[in-house]
Amino acid sequence: MNPDTVTEAFTETCATFTGLTAHQADGLACVVCGADYLVVRVAHRPVGRSVTGGQVFACAPACPPVTPGGADIGGATAGGDAL
């Protein structure tokens, strides 16, 4: 398959995410829970693109657990300012 065709098909069908932190927009953190992939070892998969064009990811199959008081127990931390 032609790589250009694959890229065009992905670009046309993928979701664009807005309101992300810098880490999320760069694909370094989960767009759902904010888990920092440089700190948290959790499986993740691509789910779309940020408004800056970067590929973004979400934890898979699920985000790490967080306690009701907000303290993390899975290492999930969001970083940076929203884009």
N, C-alpha and C positions, 0 to 999 in steps of 0.2 A: 504494500500500500504506500502511496505517495505521502511523505511526511507533511507536505504542505496541505494536503487534503485533510489529514487528521487534525492539524492545527486549526484550520478553518472551521471544521465541524465542531471542535471543542469550543472555540471562541463564540460560535453562533448559538450553542446550546447551553453554555454554562451560566450560572447565576452571578450577578454582580452584587457585592456586599458593600454597604456604606456604613459610616459611623463606627469604624473599627479603630482600635489602637494601632500604633505604629508597628508593634510586633505582630498583631493579627494581620495587618495589611501586607506585611512582608512574608507571611507564611510561617512565622516563628512561634505563633500561639494559636490556640483553638478559637474559632469565631463564635463558639457557643459558650464555653465556660472560661476562656481566657488562659487555660493551662499553657505555661511557657515551655515549649518543647526543648529549649536549651537546658531546662532544669528538671522537668518531669519526663520520665521515660514511660510514654504511653503511645500505643499504636494510634495512627491518625491517617486520614485519607483526604484527597483533594475534594473540595465541594464547590469551587467556583473561583472567581477573581475579585480583587479589590478594585476600587475606582482608579487606583494608580496602575492597574494592570497586573499586579502580582498575583500568583496563584495562592489561594487561601485553603486552609485545612480545618477539619473538625476531628475530635477524638473518635476512635472507632474501636470497639462497637459502642462504647458509651464514655461519657466524661468521668474523670475521677471524682470520688465522693467529696463533698464539702459539708462540714458540720452546720447545723441550723444557726449558730451564732456567727458564722462567717469565717471562722478559723479553718484553714484547709487541713485535710488529713491525707490528701493525695498529692499535695505539692502544687495544686493549681493556683497560679498567680498571674494576674494581668499586669502588663506594663506599658508605659508610654501614654501619649496623648491620642485622643480620637482623631481620625482623619475624615 
